[in-house]
Amino acid sequence: MREALFLVVAAVILFSILLGLVRVVFGNEPVDRMMAAQLLGTGGVGVLVALAAATGEAVLVDVALVFAALASVTVVAFIHRIWRVGEGPRDD
């Protein structure tokens, strides 16, 4: 019963990831797309943790931690690129 609940949670998170993927493809601004990409990373970590709880595989938690660390690095790289290109905050 408990495993089924974790699998349902994982399915709901996967649906959220699908909606975020639509936003990545059809986002208006680069920042919108980056935030949707962050949703994909966070959702992926959530799915891995839920699957680790459902199956008892501790290695999935390790993979989730690596994904979380990579997601923070991508945000830093994105911000660095935006400010180098000159698309940073505007003084309107």
N, C-alpha and C positions, 0 to 999 in steps of 0.2 A: 504494500500500500504506500509506504513512504517513498519507495523508488519511483512509483508511478507519479507521485506529486512532483518530485524533482524533474522528471521527464516532461511533465506539463509546463513547469516553469521554464525549462530549457526551450520548449517549443514557442512559448510566448516571447521569450527574448529573441529567438530566431526571427519571429515575425517583426519585431521591432527593428532588427538589423535589416530586414528587407525594406522596410519603410525608409530607413536611413540611407540605404543604397540608392533609392529613388532620388533622395535629396542630393546625394553626391553627384549623380548624373545630371540632374536638372537644377542645380543650385544657381542662384543669380550671382552671388559674390564669392570670391575665393574663401572668405572667412566662413560663409555658410557651408561650403563644401568641406572645409576643414573640421568644422564642428560635427558635421554628419559623419566624417571619417572617424572622429573621436568616439562617436556613438557606436560605430562598427567595432572599434577596439574594445570599448567597455562592454559591449554586448557579447563579444567573443570571450572575454574573460569571465563574464557571468555564466555563459553557457558551459564553459569548461569547468567552472567550480560546481555548477549544478550537476553536470555529468559525473564529476569526481565523487560527489555525495551520493549519487544514485548507484554508481557501480563500485565504489570503494577503491578506485584506482587513485592512489596518492600522486602518481606521476602527472596526472592532469592538473593538479594544483601547481606543480612546478612549472608546467608549460604556461599556465595562466599568469603566473608571476613574471615570466619572461615577456609575455605579450604586454602586460601592464608597463613594464620598464621600457619596452620599445615604443609604446604609445606616447609616453612622456618625451622621449627623444624626438619623435616626429613632430610634436608641437613646437619644441625648441627650434628644430630645423625650419619649420614653416614660418615661424616668427622672424627668424634670421633672414630668410629669403625675402619675405615681404618688405622688411626694412631696407634691405640692400637694393631691391628693385625700385623702391621709392613709392610703393603702394601702401605705406604705413598710415598711421593716423593722420587725418587731415585737420587743418585749422580753419574750418569754415565759420 
